[in-house]
Amino acid sequence: LDYTQMDNEVSLTSELKLDHEAFSVCDVCDQLCDIVASKVNTHKVDFAVDLGAEFLGESPINWLRGDSFRLRQALINLCDNAIKFARPDTGQVTLRITAFDESH
């Protein structure tokens, strides 16, 4: 995450503002793949995003409400670190995203 930017936002307003807009999980994952592609190629590891079937197509669950920018930043950092520490040529990194029922 961009801690400097977050610190500046918190310093100016004494709280961190998060967006609450609808966004597509699939779009965030597509953007993530585009962003980490060069690192994947450089480190020669396999990278995959495994989206649960509930996110595919026009399913209502594919759309979330929140801060897609912050989510994307967190996923980029997690995936970058996983790629960086994976074994070159034989390493594999998989980001698995599933939905769960909060009522259980």
MODELLER restraints for C-alpha pairs under 7 A, 6 or more apart:
rsr = mdl.restraints
at = mdl.atoms
rsr.add(forms.Gaussian(group=physical.xy_distance, feature=features.Distance(at['CA:1:A'], at['CA:73:A']), mean=5.52, stdev=0.5))
rsr.add(forms.Gaussian(group=physical.xy_distance, feature=features.Distance(at['CA:1:A'], at['CA:74:A']), mean=5.88, stdev=0.5))
rsr.add(forms.Gaussian(group=physical.xy_distance, feature=features.Distance(at['CA:1:A'], at['CA:77:A']), mean=6.77, stdev=0.5))
rsr.add(forms.Gaussian(group=physical.xy_distance, feature=features.Distance(at['CA:6:A'], at['CA:16:A']), mean=6.92, stdev=0.5))
rsr.add(forms.Gaussian(group=physical.xy_distance, feature=features.Distance(at['CA:9:A'], at['CA:16:A']), mean=6.11, stdev=0.5))
rsr.add(forms.Gaussian(group=physical.xy_distance, feature=features.Distance(at['CA:10:A'], at['CA:16:A']), mean=5.08, stdev=0.5))
rsr.add(forms.Gaussian(group=physical.xy_distance, feature=features.Distance(at['CA:18:A'], at['CA:67:A']), mean=5.72, stdev=0.5))
rsr.add(forms.Gaussian(group=physical.xy_distance, feature=features.Distance(at['CA:19:A'], at['CA:66:A']), mean=5.68, stdev=0.5))
rsr.add(forms.Gaussian(group=physical.xy_distance, feature=features.Distance(at['CA:19:A'], at['CA:67:A']), mean=4.51, stdev=0.5))
rsr.add(forms.Gaussian(group=physical.xy_distance, feature=features.Distance(at['CA:20:A'], at['CA:65:A']), mean=5.55, stdev=0.5))
rsr.add(forms.Gaussian(group=physical.xy_distance, feature=features.Distance(at['CA:20:A'], at['CA:66:A']), mean=4.13, stdev=0.5))
rsr.add(forms.Gaussian(group=physical.xy_distance, feature=features.Distance(at['CA:20:A'], at['CA:67:A']), mean=5.74, stdev=0.5))
rsr.add(forms.Gaussian(group=physical.xy_distance, feature=features.Distance(at['CA:21:A'], at['CA:65:A']), mean=5.08, stdev=0.5))
rsr.add(forms.Gaussian(group=physical.xy_distance, feature=features.Distance(at['CA:21:A'], at['CA:66:A']), mean=5.32, stdev=0.5))
rsr.add(forms.Gaussian(group=physical.xy_distance, feature=features.Distance(at['CA:21:A'], at['CA:67:A']), mean=6.60, stdev=0.5))
rsr.add(forms.Gaussian(group=physical.xy_distance, feature=features.Distance(at['CA:22:A'], at['CA:63:A']), mean=6.20, stdev=0.5))
rsr.add(forms.Gaussian(group=physical.xy_distance, feature=features.Distance(at['CA:22:A'], at['CA:64:A']), mean=5.42, stdev=0.5))
rsr.add(forms.Gaussian(group=physical.xy_distance, feature=features.Distance(at['CA:22:A'], at['CA:65:A']), mean=4.28, stdev=0.5))
rsr.add(forms.Gaussian(group=physical.xy_distance, feature=features.Distance(at['CA:22:A'], at['CA:66:A']), mean=6.51, stdev=0.5))
rsr.add(forms.Gaussian(group=physical.xy_distance, feature=features.Distance(at['CA:23:A'], at['CA:63:A']), mean=5.39, stdev=0.5))
rsr.add(forms.Gaussian(group=physical.xy_distance, feature=features.Distance(at['CA:23:A'], at['CA:64:A']), mean=5.47, stdev=0.5))
rsr.add(forms.Gaussian(group=physical.xy_distance, feature=features.Distance(at['CA:23:A'], at['CA:65:A']), mean=6.23, stdev=0.5))
rsr.add(forms.Gaussian(group=physical.xy_distance, feature=features.Distance(at['CA:23:A'], at['CA:68:A']), mean=6.52, stdev=0.5))
rsr.add(forms.Gaussian(group=physical.xy_distance, feature=features.Distance(at['CA:24:A'], at['CA:62:A']), mean=5.59, stdev=0.5))
rsr.add(forms.Gaussian(group=physical.xy_distance, feature=features.Distance(at['CA:24:A'], at['CA:63:A']), mean=4.61, stdev=0.5))
rsr.add(forms.Gaussian(group=physical.xy_distance, feature=features.Distance(at['CA:24:A'], at['CA:64:A']), mean=6.39, stdev=0.5))
rsr.add(forms.Gaussian(group=physical.xy_distance, feature=features.Distance(at['CA:25:A'], at['CA:62:A']), mean=5.48, stdev=0.5))
rsr.add(forms.Gaussian(group=physical.xy_distance, feature=features.Distance(at['CA:25:A'], at['CA:63:A']), mean=6.24, stdev=0.5))
rsr.add(forms.Gaussian(group=physical.xy_distance, feature=features.Distance(at['CA:25:A'], at['CA:64:A']), mean=6.97, stdev=0.5))
rsr.add(forms.Gaussian(group=physical.xy_distance, feature=features.Distance(at['CA:26:A'], at['CA:62:A']), mean=6.87, stdev=0.5))
rsr.add(forms.Gaussian(group=physical.xy_distance, feature=features.Distance(at['CA:28:A'], at['CA:72:A']), mean=6.32, stdev=0.5))
rsr.add(forms.Gaussian(group=physical.xy_distance, feature=features.Distance(at['CA:32:A'], at['CA:72:A']), mean=6.77, stdev=0.5))
rsr.add(forms.Gaussian(group=physical.xy_distance, feature=features.Distance(at['CA:32:A'], at['CA:76:A']), mean=6.36, stdev=0.5))
rsr.add(forms.Gaussian(group=physical.xy_distance, feature=features.Distance(at['CA:36:A'], at['CA:80:A']), mean=6.92, stdev=0.5))
rsr.add(forms.Gaussian(group=physical.xy_distance, feature=features.Distance(at['CA:40:A'], at['CA:46:A']), mean=7.00, stdev=0.5))
rsr.add(forms.Gaussian(group=physical.xy_distance, feature=features.Distance(at['CA:40:A'], at['CA:47:A']), mean=6.75, stdev=0.5))
rsr.add(forms.Gaussian(group=physical.xy_distance, feature=features.Distance(at['CA:40:A'], at['CA:83:A']), mean=6.66, stdev=0.5))
rsr.add(forms.Gaussian(group=physical.xy_distance, feature=features.Distance(at['CA:43:A'], at['CA:88:A']), mean=5.48, stdev=0.5))
rsr.add(forms.Gaussian(group=physical.xy_distance, feature=features.Distance(at['CA:44:A'], at['CA:88:A']), mean=5.52, stdev=0.5))
rsr.add(forms.Gaussian(group=physical.xy_distance, feature=features.Distance(at['CA:44:A'], at['CA:89:A']), mean=4.97, stdev=0.5))
rsr.add(forms.Gaussian(group=physical.xy_distance, feature=features.Distance(at['CA:45:A'], at['CA:88:A']), mean=5.84, stdev=0.5))
rsr.add(forms.Gaussian(group=physical.xy_distance, feature=features.Distance(at['CA:45:A'], at['CA:89:A']), mean=5.54, stdev=0.5))
rsr.add(forms.Gaussian(group=physical.xy_distance, feature=features.Distance(at['CA:45:A'], at['CA:90:A']), mean=6.22, stdev=0.5))
rsr.add(forms.Gaussian(group=physical.xy_distance, feature=features.Distance(at['CA:45:A'], at['CA:91:A']), mean=4.88, stdev=0.5))
rsr.add(forms.Gaussian(group=physical.xy_distance, feature=features.Distance(at['CA:45:A'], at['CA:92:A']), mean=5.51, stdev=0.5))
rsr.add(forms.Gaussian(group=physical.xy_distance, feature=features.Distance(at['CA:46:A'], at['CA:91:A']), mean=6.27, stdev=0.5))
rsr.add(forms.Gaussian(group=physical.xy_distance, feature=features.Distance(at['CA:46:A'], at['CA:92:A']), mean=4.53, stdev=0.5))
rsr.add(forms.Gaussian(group=physical.xy_distance, feature=features.Distance(at['CA:46:A'], at['CA:93:A']), mean=6.10, stdev=0.5))
rsr.add(forms.Gaussian(group=physical.xy_distance, feature=features.Distance(at['CA:47:A'], at['CA:92:A']), mean=5.91, stdev=0.5))
rsr.add(forms.Gaussian(group=physical.xy_distance, feature=features.Distance(at['CA:47:A'], at['CA:93:A']), mean=4.83, stdev=0.5))
rsr.add(forms.Gaussian(group=physical.xy_distance, feature=features.Distance(at['CA:47:A'], at['CA:94:A']), mean=5.77, stdev=0.5))
rsr.add(forms.Gaussian(group=physical.xy_distance, feature=features.Distance(at['CA:48:A'], at['CA:93:A']), mean=6.43, stdev=0.5))
rsr.add(forms.Gaussian(group=physical.xy_distance, feature=features.Distance(at['CA:48:A'], at['CA:94:A']), mean=4.76, stdev=0.5))
rsr.add(forms.Gaussian(group=physical.xy_distance, feature=features.Distance(at['CA:48:A'], at['CA:95:A']), mean=6.33, stdev=0.5))
rsr.add(forms.Gaussian(group=physical.xy_distance, feature=features.Distance(at['CA:49:A'], at['CA:94:A']), mean=5.64, stdev=0.5))
rsr.add(forms.Gaussian(group=physical.xy_distance, feature=features.Distance(at['CA:49:A'], at['CA:95:A']), mean=4.74, stdev=0.5))
rsr.add(forms.Gaussian(group=physical.xy_distance, feature=features.Distance(at['CA:49:A'], at['CA:96:A']), mean=5.96, stdev=0.5))
rsr.add(forms.Gaussian(group=physical.xy_distance, feature=features.Distance(at['CA:50:A'], at['CA:94:A']), mean=6.82, stdev=0.5))
rsr.add(forms.Gaussian(group=physical.xy_distance, feature=features.Distance(at['CA:50:A'], at['CA:95:A']), mean=5.98, stdev=0.5))
rsr.add(forms.Gaussian(group=physical.xy_distance, feature=features.Distance(at['CA:50:A'], at['CA:96:A']), mean=4.57, stdev=0.5))
rsr.add(forms.Gaussian(group=physical.xy_distance, feature=features.Distance(at['CA:50:A'], at['CA:97:A']), mean=6.21, stdev=0.5))
rsr.add(forms.Gaussian(group=physical.xy_distance, feature=features.Distance(at['CA:51:A'], at['CA:96:A']), mean=6.01, stdev=0.5))
rsr.add(forms.Gaussian(group=physical.xy_distance, feature=features.Distance(at['CA:51:A'], at['CA:97:A']), mean=5.04, stdev=0.5))
rsr.add(forms.Gaussian(group=physical.xy_distance, feature=features.Distance(at['CA:51:A'], at['CA:98:A']), mean=6.40, stdev=0.5))
rsr.add(forms.Gaussian(group=physical.xy_distance, feature=features.Distance(at['CA:52:A'], at['CA:97:A']), mean=6.12, stdev=0.5))
rsr.add(forms.Gaussian(group=physical.xy_distance, feature=features.Distance(at['CA:52:A'], at['CA:98:A']), mean=4.99, stdev=0.5))
rsr.add(forms.Gaussian(group=physical.xy_distance, feature=features.Distance(at['CA:54:A'], at['CA:61:A']), mean=6.58, stdev=0.5))
rsr.add(forms.Gaussian(group=physical.xy_distance, feature=features.Distance(at['CA:55:A'], at['CA:61:A']), mean=5.94, stdev=0.5))
rsr.add(forms.Gaussian(group=physical.xy_distance, feature=features.Distance(at['CA:55:A'], at['CA:62:A']), mean=4.45, stdev=0.5))
rsr.add(forms.Gaussian(group=physical.xy_distance, feature=features.Distance(at['CA:56:A'], at['CA:62:A']), mean=6.75, stdev=0.5))
rsr.add(forms.Gaussian(group=physical.xy_distance, feature=features.Distance(at['CA:82:A'], at['CA:93:A']), mean=6.52, stdev=0.5))
rsr.add(forms.Gaussian(group=physical.xy_distance, feature=features.Distance(at['CA:83:A'], at['CA:93:A']), mean=6.48, stdev=0.5))
rsr.add(forms.Gaussian(group=physical.xy_distance, feature=features.Distance(at['CA:86:A'], at['CA:92:A']), mean=6.74, stdev=0.5))
